[in-house]
Amino acid sequence: MTISSRTLGDCFKEFDREAFRLETLDDYSKSGGADAYRAFLAGEPQPEEYKTAAWVKTVGDAVRSGKRIYRVHVLARPLTDYLRFELSWGYRRNMAAGEEFFILDTTHQENPIPQAPDFWLFDERTVGAMKYDGDGRYLGTDFHGEEQLSRFLAYRDTAMDRAVPFSEWWTEYGG
């Protein structure tokens, strides 16, 4: 069952303990932050509006109130230009606000959850499966009912079991 009356914004206002994100794509450049991405590719400084994006406040407010926001990105090297941007600018910016990041690197291993879509999981009870087109353009979110919950919890648990903290991974493989 898909629950359509919710939005991700609602979920971020309502969650009590934790919000988990699984990222599976190599390119989200058509989904926002286009100016910052162009600046990154051109070797320019981060735009001020990127440094102070609303997401940074959302994360900071949640973490200061005792909530956890964390994610795993499933990826393989070599990194796409977009992943180099996301990891070097986005992740490090968001980490300063308190978001936690983990990497499940499939360069030398099979992806243990190849069928998993991108999704947000709130308080282990609300699942928002995100939809993207072939160019990484965000198309919306399908919210699933309890009958799908165990599948998404298993995706999260497998990803967390196989992932390493971003800082460790970045020290070894990053820029």
Order of alpha helices (4+ residues) and beta strands (2+ residues): beta-alpha-beta-alpha-alpha-alpha-beta-alpha-alpha-beta-beta-beta-beta-alpha-beta-alpha
